Amino acid sequence: MRLAFTYLLWLPFTTGLAGNINDTIALDEVVKVEHVGYNNGESPLTDLKYKQGERLGDALGQFSSVYIKSYGSGGLASLAIRGTTAEQTEIEWNGIRLNSPSLGQVDLSLFLLGMQDELKLVRTGYQGNIGGVLKMDNGVNPGSGFSISGLFRYGSFSTYNAMLSAMYAKGKFSGATKFTWLSSKNDFLYQNNFREGRPWVKQTNASVNQLSFLQQFNAKVNERNQLGFYLWLTDASRQIPPLMSQQGSLQNEDDYSLRAMANWTGTYNQLWLKFTSAWLNDKMHYKDPNALLDDIYTTYALRNKLNMIYLFPHSVVLTGQLNYDHEQANISAYGSNKMREQAGLRVYADYYIRNQIRLHAGFREDLNDKTPSPFAPELALNYTAKPFKNNHFAAGIMASRNFRFPTLNDLYWNPGGNLNLRQEKSWNGEMNFKYAYATLFDVSLTGFSIYATDWIQWVPDGSIWQAENFRRVFSRGAEASLHVTNTGNISPLKFKIDFNASYTYTKTTNLDAVSVTDQSAGKQLIYVPYHNVVTGIQFSYRRFYLRVVNTYTGPVYISTDNSQQLKGYFISNLEIGKEVALKNVELGFAFSINNIGNNQYQVVAQRPMPGRGFEGSVRFKFYNQ
């Protein structure tokens, strides 16, 4: 019963062969992507321990076929899943939503890997969310002992990157202290096709400096109660380079974040409770001397969440959640400080039949400043066949209704904000099939569709852009993944091979025109590629390894009538490394070549991306247990 209870606590939506998650990325001593299936062995190809200290968006773009919209190295980077927007995708830390009250999204370039112990990417729209959810969690260090690990990396374009982490536990107390630092001039050469003769020019005004600090304490009060305290600080300074059509830029931006959190977890026989309260403070200082701009944007959010799970007899699990948020923004374009209160209720039930069938049903209902959300029900059915001669098969189907409230910018930005905006609403559906053979092979295929109404978009009204509920959008597509390996329990000194591949096809169509001259109806939304592919292969022998990771992103349209587009791009990265294992000490050395072909490409129009670059890294870990 305890094993079943643990399974039900952690896995209803995050793993399991018939689950609804396509990728689970866990960052710990061994960082991995678990392809949903029975092949849950460690995949050295997707081991992100060498990527610690790097930007979160860069890593996600290399190890999962999701689309990362990047404004250049060190610039704004956002996550969009299945053709939805960054505002429709939630980013969570220990269960608390981090999306900005003003913008509604999260800049992934401000998050460095290593601050988190675990990442989970939920592509399925569920529990009221139109897009997916990226979950970042800090775990509790069990047992007793001490470990310290670090990494130093130097690369092209005067890029320095370092991380230092200490984890400690004794008796009922444990904790972690982490630092990450990143500095880069980003002065790479690129071919400027907006100038006559397409000359090679050097990127200017593009330097980035970023420092992050995290302190965590956990206490086991007794067998039933645990406490956790977390403080996460980020201080970043970056210049904003000119567009390819501009001669120069003096723009720069400073970003500061303070995130403080406390939680309590209680386990009482069949009842599990967790209460979390977090204070989030984000400040951005933007300066553009040429435009005589010098603005400070500050947002605050107090977010509280109570989770409950109760295990009834006969394999019935009830999950509930209550949340209350207070949001406030001090932004000059609003005219005055703006604030709002949000409260929500989520109730879900799961019924398990012979450990093979899961029936899931529930709903979400929110209240935003006395405005109720649409009723958001959710239904799912999953089936896992009994293993037969190392063959494993599962299938699932899911349907849900979801919503999103307008951001504070949508409502109050002057000029253009619109107090009459309605909530975005969607119907999401998907079917998935998964097959695995022992620990050698697994494959998954998912088909999905999203029909959204009251899509919020900023559209021109004369010389002013204004937020309006103009569009209905229909997104559909498929996701496939493949993992083949002989690693299993083979000794590190033996020859190993590991191969991963993932592919996403997304067709996201605008169904409505906003005016008689609008030619966007029936066309693909801008910055939504039809095709995203990631493949990689790693060869290992006697702790040496050779890894090649390839990514392909198809063309994207940059005009709503699909008359203009950015060409697709193929990027290949190579890494050679050696690991050394000594008593209580681990060492690692690696050399990488990024963008081997020196391909010239843009993810966002007129924002060049780096060409070929080189990196060398040294990693260590000392532990005493």
N, C-alpha and C positions, 0 to 999 in steps of 0.2 A: 504493500500500500504506500509506503514512504517513497519508493521508487516511482510509482505511478503519480503520486502527488507532485514530486519534483519535476517530472516530465510535463505535467499539466501546467505547472507554474510558469515554466520558462519557454515551452515550445509551441503553444497553440498557434502562433502566427509567425514564428521566427525560424523554424526548421522542421525536420521530419520529411520523409519522402513525398508525402502528399500535401506538404505545406504550400503557402502562397508566396514564399520569398524566393527570389532567383539567385541572389548572392548574399552570403554572410561572410563578412570580413572580420576576423578576430585578431586584434593586435595584442600580443603578449610576448613571452619569451620566443615563441614561434608564431609568426603572424601568417595567416593563411586565408584563402578563400575557400569556403566549404561549398562545393556544388551539391545541391540538395539531392540526396541519394544515400545509398549505403556506403559509397566510397568516401568516407569522411576522414581519410588519412591526411597527413600533412602534405601539402603540395609545395615543394621547394620553388617551383616556378613563380608562385604567387606569394612567396615569403617576403613580407614588407619590412623586415627588420633592418635591411640596408637603406630603406627609404625614410626611416625615422628622421625627423627634423625637416623634411621637405614639405611642400604645400600639399594640403589634402586634395585639392582639385586635380593637381598633376597626377597623383597616385591613382585616384578613381578613374581618370581618363585612360590610364595604361592597363588597369587590371579588370575593367568591367566595360561592357559595350553600352554604357550610358553616355549621353551627350553633355559635355562640359563646355559652356559658353564662356570663352576666355577673351579678355580685352588685351592680351599680351602678357609676356612674362612678368609676373608681379602685379599685374592689373586685376581688376574685378573678374572673378570667376564664379559662375552660378551653375547649379545642378538643375536640369530639367529631365523629367522621366515620362516616357511614352507620349511625347508631343505636348505635354502640359507646360506651364510656365514655372519660373523659379519661385514665384509667389504661391503657387499651388503645391509646392514641394516643401515639406516640413523638415527642419533640422533640429534634432533633440539632443540634449545632454542629460544623461541620467534621468530620462523621462520628461524633462522640461523643455518646452519649445523655445528655440533661440531666435526665431524669425523676428526681424525688426518691426516694431509697431508702426514705423513710418513707411519704410520701403516694402515690408512684407516678405523680404527674402534675406539670405545670408551670403556674405562674400566668403567663399571657400578659400581664397588666397590668404586670408587672415588666420587660418587654422593650420598649424604645423603638426605633422604626424608625431606621435609619441606622447602627447598630452592625454591621449585616451588609451585605455587598455583593450577596448573592444569596439568595433564598428559593425553595424548591421544595415544593409541596404535593402529596404522593402520597396519593391517596384510596384506592388499592387496598391491601388487606391482602396483604403479600408478605414474603418472607424471614423468616417466623415471626411477623410482627406481626398481631394480630387486627384492629386498626384501621389507620389510615393513618400517615403519617410527615410531619412538617413539618421540612424541612432548612434550616438557616441556615449559610451559608458566607461566608468572607472570602477574596476572590481576591487574586492577586498582581498588583501594578501593573507592567506590562511597560514596556520601553523606558527613557526618561529624561525628566525634567521634574518640575515641581512644580505642585500645584494646591491651592487653599484655598477651601472653600465654607462657607456658613453660612445659617442661617434663623432668623428671629425671628417668633413668632406671639403675638398677644394676643386673648383671646376672653372671652365671657360667663363669669360665675361666678368672676371674678378668676383667669382661667387664663392663665398665662405658659408659653411653650414656646420653647426655643432649642436650636440645634445648631451645632457648629463642627467641621469636618473638614479635615485636611491630609493630602495624599497626595504621596509623593516617591519618586523612583527615579533612580539613577545607576549605570551600569555593571551590576555583578552584584548590587547591593543595592537594596532597595525597602522602603517602610514606610508606615504610616498611623497617625495619631493622631486620635482622635475623642472628642468630648464631647457629651452630650445632657443637657438639664435640663427638668424639667416640674414646675410648681407650680400648684395649683388649690384654691380653697376649696370648690368643688362645692356652693355654697349656693343651689341652684336651688329655685324654687317648684314644688310638685306638689300634685295634688288627692288628699287622703287619704280613701279610701273606707272606712277602718276607723273613722272618727269620724263622729258624728252630723252630718248635713247636708253631708257630704263637703267640708269646708273646704279652702281653699288654704293650705298651710303651707310653711315654708322648711326645707330639709334642713339638719340640724345635725350637728356632730361628724363631718365628712366631708372634711376637708382632706387633700391629698396633696402630698408633696414627694419628688422622685426625681432622682437624679444618676447618670449612667453614664459610664464612661471605658474606652476600648479602645486598647491599644498593640500594634502589629503590626510585626514585622521579618521580611523574607524575604531569603535569600541564594542565589544560583545558584553553587554551588561549581564546577561545570563543566557540560558539555553533558548529562551524565547524572544529576547529583545536585543536589537543591535542599533547603534547610532553611527551616523556618518557626517563628516564636516568637510567642505571643499571650498577652496579659494583659487580662482583661475584669473590671472591677469595677462593682458596682451597690450603691447605698445608697439605700434608700427608707424613708420614714416616712409612715404614713397612719393617720387616724382611722377608726373603724368606726361608721357611723351607726346609729341605732336602727331596728328594724323599724317598719313603719307602725302597728302596734298598740301600740308602746311609747311612753312619754312622753319618754324621753331615753336617752343612752348616753354612757359615758366610756371605752369600749373603744378601744384603739389598738394598732398593730402596727409594729414596725421590722423590715425585711428587709435582710440584707446578703449579698452573694454575691461570691466570689472564684473566678475560673476561669482557670487557667494551663494552657497547652498548648504542646507542641513536636511538630513532625512532620518526617519525612524522606521525600522522594520520589525514587525511582530509576527510570530508564528504560534498559533494556539490550536493544537490538534488539527482539525480540518480547515481552519481559517488562517489565511495569510493576509496581513495588512501592511501597507507602506504609505507613509505620509512624507511628502517632499515640499520644501518651501525654498524659493530661490529669488535673489535680488539681482537684476541684470541692469547694468549701466553702460551705455555705449555713447561715445562722443566722437564726432568727426569734425576736423578743422580743415576747411577747404580754402585755398588761396589761389587767385589768378591775377597777378599784378596788371597784366595787359587789359583785363576786363574790369579792373578796380573792384574785384570781389575778395572779400575776407569774411567768411561766414563760419559759424560754429553751430553744429546740429547735435542736440543732446536728447537721448531717449532713456526712459526708465521703465522697468517692468517688474512688478512683484507677482510672481506666479506660484500658485499652490496647487497641489494635486494629492488626492487620497485614492489609493488603489486598494481593491479588495478582491480576493479570490477565495471561494468556498467550494470544497469538494463534498458533494452530496453522495449518498449511496447509489449504487447501480451506475457508476461511471458518468455522473452528471456534474459538470463544473460550471459555476456561476462566476462571472467576472464583472466587476463594477468599478466605475471611476467617477469621482467628483472633482471638479477643478474650479478655481476662482483666480482671475487675473485682474490686476490693476495696471493700466498702461498710461504713460504720460510722455509728451514730447514738447521740447522747447526749441522751436524752429521759427526763424523770423518770417519765413514765407507764409506761416499760418496766421500771422497777425497777433496771436496770443498763445499762451500755453494751452494745449489740448490734452484731454484725458478721457479714458473710457473704462468701463467695468465689463468684464466678461465672465460668465459662469457656464458650466456645462455638466451634462450627465451622460455617461455611457454605460449600457447594460448589455452583456452578451452571455449566452449560454452555449455550452458544448456538451454533446452526448456521444460517448464512445461505445461502439458495439464490437465486442470481441477483439479489440485492438486493431480492427481493420477498417471500420467505418467511423467517420467523424461527421456529425451533423452540427452545424453552427448557425446561430440566429441571434440577432440583437439589434440595437438602435443607438443613435446618438442624437441629442437635442441640446442646443446652446442658446444662451441669451446674451445679446450684445447691446448694452445700454437700453434695456427693456424691449429690444427688437428680437423676436424669436427667430431661430434658424428654421429652415425646412426640416421636416421629419426625415431622418436619415436611417432607414433600415438596412440590414445586411444579412445575406444568406449564403451558406457555403455547404458543399458536400464533398468529402474526400474519401477515397478508397485506396487501401494498401493491401495488395495481394500477399498471401503467405509465400515466403521464400521457397523456391523450387530449384534444387541443384545449383545454388549460387546465383540464380536469376531472381531479380527483384523488380516489381512493377507497381506503379501507382498512378492515379489520375484524380483530378479534382475539377470542380466547377464553382464559380462564385459570382454573385451579383450584389451591388450595393448602390445606395444613393449617397451623394456627398455634397459638400458646400464649402464656400469661403466668403468671409465678410470682407468688405473693402478695407484697404489700409488707410491710415491717417493721411498720407499724401493724396490718395484718391479722393478723400472727403474734403480736405482743408487747404491743399496747396493753392496759393494765390499768385498768378491766375490759373484757372483750369480745374480746381477741385469741384466736386459735385456732391452736395449733401443728399441728393435724391437717388443715389446709386442703390441698386438692389444687390443681394448676395448672388455670387456665382453658384450655379447648381449643376450637378452632373449625375448621370447614371453610368456606372462602371461594371464591366463584366469580363470574365476570363475563363479559359479552360486550359488545364495543363496536364501533360503526360510525362512520365519519368521512367527510365529503365536503367538498371545497374547490374553489372555482372561482377560478383565478388568485390574485390578492391582494385580491379584492373581497369574497369571501364564504366562510365556512366554518361548518360545523355538525357537532356530534358528539352521539351518543346512547349511553348506557351503561346496561345492566341489571346488577344485582348481587344477591347473596344471601349471608348469613352465618348458619350454624347453629352456635351455641355451647353448650357443656356445662360443668358445674361453675362456672357464673357465680358469682363471689364477691359477696355482698351482706351488709350489716349489717342484722340483723333483731332485733326485740325479743324478749327472753327474760325475761318479767316486767318489772322496772324497768330491766333492763340490756340494752343493744344488743350483739349478738355477731356476729362474722364467720362466715358459713357458706357452704358450696357448695350452694346450694339450687336454682338455677334452670337450666333450659334456655331459651335465647332464640333466636328466629328473626327475623332482620332481612332485609328485601328492599326493592327499590325501583329507581328510575331517576334518571339525571342527564342533563340536556341543556344544550347551550350553543350560542349563535349569535353570530357576529361579522360585521358588515357595515361596510365602510369604502370611501371613495374616496381615502384618504390616500396610499397607495403612495409614489411618489417626487415628489409634488406639492410645489412650493415653499411655504415657510411663509407667503408673502404671498398665496397663493390660498385660495379658500374650501374648507374641509374639513368633512366630517361623519363621525362615528364612532359606531357603535351596538353595544352589547354586551348580551347577556341570558344568564342561567344559571338553571336550575331544578333542584331536588332534591326528589324524593318518597321518603319513608322510612317504611316500616311495620315497627315492631320490636315483636314480640309475646312476652310471657312465656308459656311453655308449661306451667309447673308452679305449683301452689299450695304455700305453705310450711306450711299448716295447714288444718284442716277449716273454719275461719272465714275463710280467705283467699279473697277474690273477685278476685284478680289474674290468674288463668289465662285465657289468650286475650285479654288486654287489652294496649293499647299501653303501653310503658314510660313512666315519668314523665320529663318534660323532653326528650322526643324529638318534635319537630314533624313532622307529615306533610309540610308544604310549606315550602320556602325558595325565595324568588325574589329575584334581583338584576337590575335593568335600569338602563341608563344611556345617555345620548346627549350628545355634545359637538359644538358648532359652533365652528369656528375661522376667523378671517379677519384677515390682516395682523397676526398674532401676538396678537390679542385672542381670547379664548375664553369660551364660556358652556357650563357643564356641569351636568347634572342627573342625580343618582344616586338610584334608588328601591330600597328593600328591603322585602320582606314576609316575615314569619315567622308561620306559622300557629299556632293554639292549641296549648298543651301541657297535658297532664294533670299534676296535682300530687298526686294520690292514686292508689295502685296499682290500685284498683278502677275508676278512670276516672270517679268521681262528681264530682270537682272539677277545674277547669281554669282556666288563665290565658288570656284572650282573645288572639287574634292581633293583630299591629300592623303598620302601614304607616308607613315613615319616608321622607321625601323631603328630599334635601340639594341645595342650589344653590351654585354657585361661579362667580364672574366674575373673570377675570384678564387680565393683560397681561405679555408677555415682551419684554425688550429685549436685543438682541445687539450688543455693541460689540467692538472688537478686544481679544481675550484676556479679556473680561469678559462675563458673563451676569447679567442682573437679572430678577427676577420679582416681580410684585405681585398679590395676590389678596384677594378678599373673599368670605366664605362665610356662608350661612344654613343652619344645621343643624336638622333636624326642623321644616320650614317650617310644617306644620300644627299645631305645638305639641301633638302627640298625647301622651296620658298612658298609659304602659304599664309593664309589669314583665317582665323576663326570668326572674327568680327571685321567687317569692312574697314579697310585703311588702318588696321592695327596689325603690324607685322609680327610674326612669331620667330623665335631664334632658329638659325640654321644649325649646322653641325657643331657639336660641343663635346668636350671631354671632361671626365670627372675621375678623381681618385679618392678613395675613402679608407679609413681605418676605424675598426670597431673593437670594443672590448667589453667584457663582463666579468666581474668578480663576485662570487657568492660564498657565503658561509652559513651553513644550516646545521 
